Amino acid sequence: MAPSLSGQTILITGASSGIGEAVARRSFAAGANVVLFARRQDRLEKLAREIDPSGERSLTITGDITREEDRERLVAAALTRFGRIDGLVNNAGFGQRGPIEQVSLAAIRQNFETNVFALLGLTQKVAPIMRTQGHGRIVLIGSVAGKIARPLSSTYDATKHALEAFADGLRGELKPFGIHVALIRPGFILTEFIQAADRASTQVMENLGAYAPFAAEHRGATAKLRRVAGQPDDIAKLVHHALASSSPKSHYAGPFHAKFFLFLRWALPTSWIDYGARLRRAKS
């Protein structure tokens, strides 16, 4: 039986779909009050009605996570409604694709603004509350890509690589105050993330020039990953453990292929991994 979150308040960003939605459903089922934040009001309200028809244990806040005033409004609303924040799940983010040569610095900055700086800004607002409480859990949704960067995805992967360092540093800083920090490393998960990344990257990916043949090979390799792709709830289970376990881990990865790829990255020299990638392209 999964550990209970009864009476706790869990704040979840990017809660309108995918991993965030799955975390919201699992956290509510475990007894938590859930504060759901995302851009899409209709999706948030639909989710809240489904999991909490009475409306007693859920709160939906619509906004842009990159805006300081929206982050302040989110935290203030959570405290006004429930009086505490026991867990923060930093899940909001998007993927920017394309060769580094062709992705504008403005697009790169925007990806970092959403995936890194907004996350840190919200954490800075929640950490003092948890310090005062004397406990708390902060969960960062990273990626296997934070350890294994891929061609044509280096901008997004760099944002997740940054979270690796921030999670390690933050964990040491907050541990004396009873606050645990965990980093989740999802592998390939079937969500709307892929479509959102396609929309964000349309201008670059439709004008690849010399990179077009390589991009076609890369799409073929990505399509093969769907055979082993996981579901959002696979990651929600890991988040639940990070939030509720009496002995949470500092890092989690899932599903199985994510753990396997991370093991290969640890065990093999970089030159072997690069060579394997060249072989796969030659066979495709």
Secondary structure by P-SEA (a helix, b strand, c coil): cccccccbbbbbccccccaaaaaaaaaaaaccbbbbbcccaaaaaaaaaaaccccccbbbbbcccccaaaaaaaaaaaaaacccccbbbcccccccccccccccaaaaaaaaaaccaaaaaaaaaaaaaaaaaccbbbbbbccccccccccccaaaaaaaaaaaaaaaaaaaacccccbbbbbbbbcccccaaaaaaaaacaaaaaccccaaaaaaaaaaaaaaaccccccaaaaaaaaaaacccccccccccccaaaaaaaaaaacccaaaaaaaaaaaaaac
